[in-house]
Amino acid sequence: MAKTYNEIDTKVINLIAKGTKITGDIISDGDIRIDGELKGNIQCKGRLVVGDSGLIQGEIKCNTSEISGEIKGKLTVTELLSLKASSKVIGDMFTGKLSIEPGAVFSGSCQMGGNLKTNENKPTEKD
C-alpha cells in the first residue's frame, strides 16, 4: 500500500548539515541530526544526534540524545542522554539515564531519574 502525502515516516532522519545555520524552533515526530548551527528550541519525539560540528543554542526536549558537539541551554531527555568525549554542554540537564565519556565538558546542574514531567514546567531561578 502506498503512503499518502500526510503520513509521517518516523524512520526518516531530519538532517541539518555542516555549514547550515538556522534561527527558529524545530518540532519533529522523527529523529534529528544536527551538524550545523541552530539558534532555537528543539522538540523531538525521537532521537537527537548532535555531531562534532553541531551547535545548538536553545532548549532541547527529546526522547534520547547523543551529543558530540556543543549545547548552550536546557536539556530534557526522557530516556538516555549520552555525552561523547568531544561534547561541551553549558546548561541544566534533566534525564532518565546519563552516559558521559572521559573528555566531555559539562557546566550546569543535572537531575537524573525520577519523573521528568515535573521538571519541564519548573521555572528556572534567576540570580
Rosetta blueprint (number, residue, H / E / L):
1 M L
2 A L
3 K L
4 T L
5 Y L
6 N L
7 E L
8 I L
9 D L
10 T L
11 K L
12 V L
13 I E
14 N E
15 L E
16 I E
17 A L
18 K L
19 G L
20 T L
21 K E
22 I E
23 T E
24 G L
25 D L
26 I E
27 I E
28 S E
29 D L
30 G L
31 D E
32 I E
33 R E
34 I E
35 D L
36 G L
37 E E
38 L E
39 K E
40 G L
41 N L
42 I E
43 Q E
44 C E
45 K E
46 G E
47 R E
48 L E
49 V E
50 V E
51 G L
52 D L
53 S L
54 G L
55 L E
56 I E
57 Q E
58 G L
59 E L
60 I E
61 K E
62 C E
63 N E
64 T E
65 S E
66 E E
67 I E
68 S L
69 G L
70 E E
71 I E
72 K E
73 G L
74 K L
75 L E
76 T E
77 V E
78 T E
79 E E
80 L E
81 L E
82 S E
83 L E
84 K L
85 A L
86 S L
87 S L
88 K E
89 V E
90 I E
91 G L
92 D L
93 M E
94 F E
95 T E
96 G E
97 K E
98 L E
99 S E
100 I E
101 E L
102 P L
103 G L
104 A L
105 V E
106 F E
107 S E
108 G L
109 S L
110 C E
111 Q E
112 M E
113 G L
114 G L
115 N L
116 L L
117 K H
118 T H
119 N H
120 E H
121 N L
122 K L
123 P L
124 T L
125 E L
126 K L
127 D L
